[in-house]
Amino acid sequence: MDTKETQNTVHREYSREELNTLMETCGVDPRVKEYLNQCITFHSFPAPGLLIGAFMVDYALDLLGARPDEKLFAVCETHKCAPDALQAILHTTYGNNRLRIVNTGRFAMTVNRASEADVTDGVRVVVDNGKLIRYPTINSWFMNSPGFNKKTMINRLFEEIFSARRAVLSGERVRVKVEGKLQWKPVKCPKCGEMVPDYSLGSDGTCATCSTVSYYERIA
């Protein structure tokens, strides 16, 4: 088989069982292995960003000195994959108001405990660009390089992620604003007639759907 043919060969991705074996071979801690499996089940497949996100959550817990069963809050700076690691491991979800997405485009997350104050201390974990150089496949994938071929390099990427673990991450202490629970009353939108919280009315007095963010059209 010549070089060109080898490059175009599609490799079969690791099965779930093979991924678990790979985790053990690469020295992944049993606790983190369980986190990884929770994340894969929740997300429905082992996306690379999800796997890195699981290591990020574990690192954040360590830096914060917290347990995953505590009432924790999180901010994720990307909507891609990493939020599901927070949801699967910490049960911080958009629905329970303990997860915020602030889409800065950075692969980073912040975790903190509950607080009655306006601000509280937390920890922020980020994929460190400077540390990626030691892991060329992760670096190629993370930088969205044209040289990264998912069809032929995905298994190598899994191997590097499980081998690198926290080695591509950096953490820092941060102070975050605490968002209090909004007080509101129900009002009827004068245009569509549906009930909405008063704070969601736009400057024209109608609900967001009627003014700016409609995502559907009614079918007669």
C-alpha positions in Angstrom: 0.0 0.0 0.0 1.6 3.3 -1.0 1.7 6.5 1.1 -1.2 8.2 -0.6 -3.5 5.1 -0.2 -2.5 4.9 3.5 -3.4 8.5 4.1 -6.8 8.0 2.6 -7.6 4.8 4.6 -10.5 5.3 6.9 -9.8 3.7 10.4 -12.5 2.3 12.6 -13.0 4.3 15.7 -12.5 2.7 19.1 -15.5 1.0 20.6 -16.7 1.9 24.1 -15.0 -1.2 25.5 -11.8 -0.3 23.7 -11.9 3.2 25.0 -12.2 1.9 28.5 -9.2 -0.4 28.0 -7.3 2.6 26.5 -8.1 4.7 29.6 -6.6 2.0 31.8 -3.6 1.6 29.6 -3.0 5.3 29.7 -3.2 5.5 33.5 -6.5 7.4 33.8 -7.6 7.4 37.4 -10.7 5.1 38.0 -12.7 8.1 39.4 -12.0 10.1 36.2 -12.7 7.0 34.1 -16.2 7.0 35.6 -16.6 10.7 34.9 -15.6 10.1 31.3 -18.2 7.3 30.9 -20.9 9.4 32.4 -20.0 12.2 29.9 -20.0 9.8 26.9 -23.4 8.4 27.9 -24.9 11.9 28.5 -23.4 13.3 25.2 -24.2 10.1 23.3 -20.7 9.8 21.8 -17.0 10.4 22.8 -16.4 13.8 21.3 -12.8 14.9 21.9 -13.9 18.2 23.4 -16.2 16.3 25.8 -13.3 14.1 27.0 -11.0 17.1 27.6 -13.9 18.8 29.3 -14.2 15.9 31.8 -10.6 16.3 32.7 -11.2 20.0 33.1 -14.1 19.4 35.5 -12.1 17.0 37.5 -9.2 19.5 37.7 -11.6 22.3 38.8 -13.0 20.1 41.5 -9.5 19.5 42.8 -8.5 23.2 42.7 -11.8 24.1 44.5 -11.5 21.3 47.0 -15.1 20.3 46.1 -17.0 17.1 45.5 -19.3 16.6 42.5 -22.3 16.0 44.7 -22.1 19.5 46.2 -24.3 22.3 45.0 -21.9 24.0 42.5 -22.3 26.6 39.8 -20.5 26.9 36.6 -19.8 29.2 33.6 -18.6 27.6 30.4 -17.0 29.9 27.8 -17.9 27.7 24.8 -21.1 26.0 23.8 -19.2 23.1 22.2 -19.0 19.8 24.1 -17.6 21.2 27.4 -21.0 22.2 28.9 -22.1 18.6 28.8 -19.1 17.5 30.9 -20.3 20.0 33.5 -23.8 18.8 33.3 -23.0 15.1 33.4 -20.5 15.3 36.3 -21.7 18.2 38.4 -25.4 18.3 37.5 -25.1 22.0 36.8 -27.6 22.5 34.1 -29.2 25.4 32.2 -32.5 24.2 33.5 -31.6 24.3 37.2 -30.0 27.7 36.7 -26.6 26.5 37.8 -24.9 26.7 34.4 -24.3 29.7 32.3 -22.8 29.8 28.8 -20.8 32.9 28.1 -19.6 32.1 24.6 -16.2 33.8 24.4 -14.9 31.2 22.0 -12.3 30.1 24.6 -12.2 26.5 25.7 -12.5 27.3 29.4 -14.8 26.9 32.4 -15.3 28.3 35.8 -16.7 26.5 38.8 -17.7 28.0 42.2 -19.8 27.2 45.3 -23.1 28.8 46.1 -22.9 32.2 47.8 -25.3 34.8 49.3 -22.8 37.6 48.5 -22.7 39.5 45.2 -19.3 37.9 44.4 -17.6 34.7 45.3 -14.3 32.9 44.7 -14.0 30.2 42.2 -11.6 28.4 39.9 -11.1 28.7 36.1 -9.6 26.0 34.0 -8.5 26.5 30.4 -6.8 24.5 27.7 -3.3 26.0 27.7 -2.1 26.7 24.1 1.5 26.7 25.3 1.2 23.1 26.7 -0.4 21.7 23.6 3.0 21.6 21.7 3.9 18.4 23.5 0.8 16.7 22.1 0.8 17.3 18.3 -2.4 15.5 17.5 -4.4 17.3 20.2 -2.7 20.6 19.0 -3.7 19.9 15.4 -7.3 19.1 16.3 -7.6 22.0 18.8 -6.2 24.5 16.3 -8.5 23.3 13.6 -5.5 22.5 11.4 -6.0 21.4 7.8 -3.5 18.7 8.7 -5.9 17.0 11.1 -7.8 14.2 9.4 -10.6 12.9 11.7 -11.0 9.8 9.5 -7.5 8.6 10.1 -6.3 10.4 13.3 -9.3 10.1 15.7 -7.9 7.1 17.6 -4.5 8.7 17.9 -6.3 11.8 19.3 -8.1 9.7 21.9 -4.8 8.2 22.9 -3.1 11.6 23.4 -6.1 12.9 25.4 -6.0 10.0 27.8 -2.2 10.2 28.0 -2.1 14.0 28.5 -5.0 14.2 31.0 -4.4 17.5 32.9 -1.0 18.2 31.2 -2.7 20.5 28.6 -4.7 22.4 31.2 -4.0 25.5 33.4 -6.0 26.7 36.3 -6.4 30.0 38.2 -8.3 31.4 41.1 -11.0 33.9 40.1 -13.7 36.0 41.5 -17.1 35.7 39.8 -20.3 37.7 40.1 -23.3 35.9 41.6 -26.5 36.3 39.7 -29.4 36.6 42.1 -32.8 35.2 41.4 -34.9 37.6 39.4 -38.2 38.8 40.9 -40.9 38.9 38.3 -44.6 38.9 37.6 -46.5 37.4 34.6 -47.8 39.7 31.9 -49.6 39.1 28.6 -47.9 40.0 25.4 -50.2 42.4 23.6 -49.3 40.9 20.2 -49.4 37.2 20.6 -51.4 37.0 23.9 -49.1 34.5 25.6 -47.9 35.0 29.2 -44.3 35.9 29.8 -42.2 37.3 32.7 -42.4 41.1 32.8 -38.6 41.5 32.5 -38.7 39.8 29.1 -40.7 42.4 27.3 -38.8 44.5 24.8 -38.8 48.2 24.3 -41.9 48.0 22.1 -43.8 46.3 24.9 -44.0 42.9 23.2 -42.4 39.6 24.1 -39.0 38.7 22.6 -40.5 36.2 20.1 -42.8 38.9 18.7 -40.1 41.5 18.6 -36.6 40.1 17.9 -36.0 36.4 18.4 -38.7 34.5 16.7 -37.5 31.1 15.6 -40.7 29.8 13.9 -43.6 30.8 11.7 -47.2 29.7 12.4 -48.7 27.5 9.8 -52.3 28.4 9.0 
